[in-house]
Amino acid sequence: MRYGVVIHGPEVIDLGIAGKVLDQLGAMGEVEANIGGAMGVAALIDAGLEDRVTVKGRQLVSDALVDMDRRCDQVILLNSSKTPASGQALGRMVVSRVAQRLEVPLVQIDSGFYICWRPPIDPSVASLVRTMNLREAPPAKMVEMSPYRRVISGVEIGENVWMDGIVVGKATDEVVEVRLVQGELVFTGLEPKAHGLEKLSITDLSRTIIRSGSVRRTEGGEGRLQATGDRIILIDHRAEDALFRGRDIKAAVSVGDDTTRIATSLLARLGVPVIGIVDGDEDGICMDSNAAEGSIRIVLQPGNDDQLGALVRERIFRGQDEIEYQGTIGELTSKIKHLAGNKVRSLVR
């Protein structure tokens, strides 16, 4: 028997569930596991599981299920949701996308419950859910995925909602609806954040990664790798991509408060220092304060981080996203500080 395990999010790893599931399934057959998403990869490093799980970059969970379906006898979607409602909504969404393409049994194992999306359940998996004391939840009715409309359930009022790694506003309802109308995003149940929306270019909501709350609700271990290389990279949005871009680099320069917080946290796992250009408007979607040695934040007067970021891209990165750099981190920080001029309020190490 060959089991395919698709891991969604860092929480199920941080809580030790992923490791236990892999161990138990491994005792009963062959196991192949994968994960997409930077926070999940960070959790793998923290837990020391990076050698047991294949990293799939920003692959959608639905696509990962199809890949596993082609190679395995039983597929397990492994998740740890905020609430049963949000966990069931996740399962329904990802399975609805690919239901007609699945051929082997599919089970979702989640916080306190499991769902058999495509029966039957292998006896070994049935034994696994019993040992985990999980209750069976009925599979929800499939929904037709639309490129022009998405509904996000299980949201807590006041939480940040983010799309493709960018905060787009705060929830004013437990259900948030997003519609794409003539190329513009229209929300219900959300107080939009214009500064975040202007950074997005979305043409298909069915392929957009939409989440609420913090990027990582749980804490893991402190796994660390070692940074090497002579390149520096510029991160001015999509902070979660930093972990995939950060192998074999010397340092990163990040633009924006939340971008810097997330990038610094992720790159700490690789031992990569981050020079953050910030101005104090952090939304608080990342609570992790981990940072590699040498990391520093250049705090500017309000409203100046994007402008300095554009100048850094032009003057230091020569319009590129990354360059070879032979100088020290201190020299690079001094260059950026010089470009900022009298807009600098402080340096925070």
C-alpha positions in Angstrom: 0.0 0.0 0.0 1.3 3.4 -1.0 0.0 6.4 1.0 0.1 10.0 -0.3 0.0 12.7 2.3 -0.7 16.3 1.3 0.2 18.6 4.3 -1.6 22.0 4.5 -0.2 24.7 6.6 2.3 24.8 9.5 0.0 24.2 12.4 -0.4 20.5 11.8 3.4 20.2 11.8 3.9 22.4 14.9 1.5 20.4 16.9 3.4 17.2 16.2 0.5 15.6 14.3 2.2 15.4 10.9 5.2 13.6 12.3 3.0 11.0 14.1 0.8 10.4 11.0 3.9 9.9 8.9 5.4 7.5 11.4 2.2 5.4 11.8 1.5 5.2 8.0 5.2 4.4 7.4 4.8 1.4 9.7 2.0 0.1 7.5 3.2 0.9 4.0 5.1 3.3 1.7 4.5 7.0 2.3 5.0 10.0 0.1 4.4 13.4 1.6 4.5 16.9 0.2 3.7 20.5 1.2 3.3 23.8 -0.5 3.6 27.2 1.1 6.5 29.0 2.8 5.1 28.8 6.4 4.7 25.1 6.1 8.2 24.7 4.9 9.5 26.8 7.8 7.6 24.5 10.1 9.2 21.5 8.4 12.7 23.0 9.1 11.7 23.8 12.7 10.5 20.2 13.2 13.5 18.6 11.4 11.1 17.0 8.9 12.5 18.6 5.7 14.1 15.3 4.6 10.8 13.4 4.9 8.5 15.8 3.0 8.8 17.1 -0.5 8.5 20.9 -0.9 6.2 22.0 -3.8 6.7 25.7 -3.6 3.4 27.6 -4.0 1.6 24.6 -5.4 -2.2 24.7 -4.7 -3.5 21.9 -2.4 -5.9 20.8 -5.1 -3.1 20.3 -7.6 -1.1 18.4 -5.0 -4.0 16.1 -4.4 -4.2 15.3 -8.1 -0.4 14.6 -8.3 -0.7 12.2 -5.3 -3.8 10.5 -6.8 -1.8 9.4 -9.8 0.9 7.7 -7.8 -0.7 6.4 -4.6 -3.4 4.0 -3.4 -4.8 6.2 -0.7 -4.5 10.0 -0.4 -4.7 11.9 2.9 -5.2 15.7 3.2 -3.6 16.6 6.6 -4.7 19.9 8.1 -5.2 21.6 11.5 -8.0 24.2 11.1 -9.0 27.1 13.3 -12.6 25.7 13.6 -14.4 22.7 12.3 -16.3 25.0 9.9 -13.1 26.4 8.4 -11.6 22.9 8.1 -14.7 21.6 6.3 -14.8 24.7 4.1 -11.1 24.1 3.1 -11.8 20.5 2.2 -14.9 21.3 0.2 -13.1 24.0 -1.7 -10.0 22.0 -2.7 -11.9 18.8 -3.5 -14.5 20.7 -5.5 -11.7 21.9 -7.8 -10.6 18.5 -8.7 -13.3 16.0 -7.8 -13.7 14.7 -11.4 -10.0 14.1 -11.7 -9.6 11.9 -8.5 -9.6 8.1 -8.8 -8.3 6.8 -5.5 -9.8 7.2 -2.0 -9.3 10.5 -0.3 -9.6 11.3 3.4 -9.1 14.6 5.2 -7.6 14.4 8.7 -8.1 17.6 10.7 -8.4 19.0 14.2 -10.8 16.6 16.1 -12.5 15.2 13.0 -12.0 13.5 9.7 -13.9 13.5 6.4 -14.0 10.7 3.8 -14.3 12.7 0.6 -13.8 9.7 -1.7 -14.5 6.3 -0.1 -13.6 3.7 0.8 -11.1 4.3 3.7 -8.2 1.9 3.8 -8.3 -0.2 7.0 -5.0 1.1 8.1 -6.2 4.7 7.7 -9.4 3.8 9.6 -7.2 2.4 12.4 -5.2 5.6 12.4 -8.2 7.9 12.8 -9.5 5.7 15.7 -6.2 5.9 17.5 -6.4 9.7 17.1 -9.9 9.8 18.6 -11.3 11.7 15.6 -15.0 11.9 15.0 -16.3 11.4 11.4 -17.8 14.5 9.8 -20.0 14.2 6.7 -18.6 15.5 3.4 -20.2 18.7 2.3 -21.9 19.1 -1.1 -19.4 20.0 -3.8 -19.5 23.6 -5.1 -18.7 24.9 -8.6 -15.5 27.0 -8.4 -15.8 30.4 -10.1 -12.9 32.6 -11.2 -15.1 35.6 -10.3 -16.3 34.8 -6.8 -15.0 33.3 -3.5 -16.5 32.9 -0.1 -14.2 32.6 3.0 -15.8 30.9 6.0 -14.7 30.5 9.6 -13.3 34.1 9.7 -13.1 35.9 13.1 -14.3 39.5 13.1 -11.4 41.9 13.2 -8.9 39.4 11.6 -6.8 40.5 8.7 -7.7 38.9 5.4 -4.9 38.5 2.9 -4.7 37.4 -0.7 -1.6 36.0 -2.3 0.4 37.1 0.8 -0.9 40.7 0.8 -3.2 42.1 3.5 -6.4 43.4 1.8 -8.4 44.4 4.9 -10.0 43.5 8.2 -13.0 41.2 8.5 -16.3 42.7 9.6 -18.2 39.4 9.4 -17.5 35.8 10.0 -18.1 35.2 6.3 -16.2 37.2 3.7 -17.2 37.3 0.1 -14.8 38.4 -2.7 -16.0 39.2 -6.2 -14.1 40.2 -9.3 -16.2 42.7 -11.2 -14.7 44.2 -14.4 -11.2 43.6 -13.1 -11.9 45.2 -9.7 -12.1 43.4 -6.4 -15.4 43.9 -4.5 -15.8 42.7 -0.9 -18.6 41.9 1.5 -17.9 41.5 5.2 -14.5 43.2 4.8 -13.1 46.7 5.5 -10.7 47.0 2.6 -7.1 48.3 2.8 -6.4 50.3 -0.3 -2.7 50.2 0.1 -2.7 46.4 -0.1 -5.2 46.2 -2.9 -3.2 48.4 -5.2 -0.3 45.8 -5.1 -2.6 43.0 -6.4 -3.3 41.9 -9.9 -5.8 39.1 -9.8 -7.6 37.7 -12.8 -8.8 34.3 -11.4 -10.1 34.1 -7.8 -10.3 30.3 -8.0 -6.5 30.2 -8.2 -5.9 32.8 -5.6 -4.6 31.9 -2.1 -6.9 33.6 0.4 -6.5 33.3 4.2 -7.4 35.1 7.4 -5.7 35.7 10.7 -2.0 35.3 11.2 0.4 33.5 8.9 1.2 30.9 11.6 -1.0 30.3 14.6 1.3 27.9 16.4 4.9 27.7 17.4 7.4 25.1 16.3 11.0 24.2 17.2 14.1 26.2 16.2 15.5 24.3 13.3 18.2 26.3 11.4 20.2 26.0 8.2 23.3 27.9 7.2 23.4 30.8 4.7 25.9 30.8 1.9 26.3 32.7 -1.4 27.1 36.1 -2.8 23.7 37.2 -4.0 21.3 39.6 -2.3 17.6 39.7 -3.1 14.9 42.4 -3.0 11.5 41.5 -1.5 8.9 44.2 -2.0 5.8 42.0 -1.9 4.9 38.3 -1.7 7.1 37.9 1.4 6.4 34.2 1.7 8.3 33.6 -1.5 11.4 34.7 0.4 12.0 31.1 1.7 12.0 29.7 -1.9 14.3 32.5 -3.1 16.5 32.5 -0.1 18.7 29.5 -0.7 22.3 30.3 -1.2 22.1 34.0 -0.7 24.0 36.4 1.5 21.2 38.7 2.5 17.8 40.2 1.6 16.4 43.7 1.5 12.6 43.8 2.3 10.2 46.7 1.8 7.2 47.2 4.1 6.4 46.3 7.7 4.5 43.0 7.3 6.7 42.0 4.4 9.8 42.5 6.6 8.3 40.7 9.6 7.4 37.6 7.5 10.6 37.6 5.4 12.8 38.0 8.5 11.0 35.1 10.2 11.3 32.8 7.2 14.8 33.6 6.3 15.9 33.1 9.9 15.5 29.4 9.2 18.1 29.7 6.5 20.4 31.9 8.5 19.9 34.8 6.1 20.0 38.4 7.5 17.3 40.8 6.4 17.6 44.6 6.0 14.0 45.8 6.4 12.7 49.1 5.2 9.7 49.9 7.4 7.6 52.9 8.5 5.5 51.5 11.3 2.2 50.5 9.7 2.4 46.8 10.5 -0.9 44.9 10.4 0.3 42.2 12.7 -0.2 39.0 10.6 3.1 37.5 11.8 3.9 37.1 15.5 7.2 35.3 14.9 10.1 37.5 16.0 12.9 35.2 14.9 15.7 36.9 12.9 19.1 35.8 11.6 22.2 37.4 13.1 22.9 40.7 11.3 19.2 41.6 10.6 18.2 45.2 11.0 15.2 47.4 10.4 15.6 50.9 9.0 12.6 52.8 10.4 11.4 55.7 8.3 9.0 58.6 8.8 5.4 57.3 8.0 4.5 56.8 4.4 8.1 56.5 3.0 8.9 52.8 2.8 7.6 52.2 -0.7 9.4 55.3 -2.0 12.7 54.2 -0.5 12.1 50.7 -1.8 11.7 52.0 -5.3 14.9 54.0 -5.0 16.8 51.0 -3.6 15.6 48.9 -6.6 16.8 51.6 -9.0 20.1 52.6 -7.4 21.4 49.4 -5.7 19.6 46.5 -7.5 19.8 48.3 -10.9 16.1 47.5 -11.6 16.6 43.8 -10.8 15.1 41.5 -8.1 18.6 40.2 -7.2 22.2 40.9 -7.8 25.7 39.7 -6.9 27.1 41.7 -4.0 30.6 41.4 -2.6 30.3 44.0 0.2 29.3 43.5 3.8 25.8 43.7 5.4 26.9 46.8 7.2 28.0 48.5 4.0 24.7 47.7 2.4 22.8 49.1 5.3 24.8 52.3 5.1 24.1 52.7 1.4 20.3 52.3 2.0 20.4 54.7 5.0 22.2 57.2 2.8 19.5 57.0 0.1 16.8 57.5 2.8 18.4 60.8 3.9 16.5 62.7 6.6 13.5 60.3 6.4 15.3 57.8 8.8 13.8 57.8 12.3 15.9 55.0 13.8 17.7 51.7 13.2 16.4 48.6 15.1 18.5 45.5 15.4 
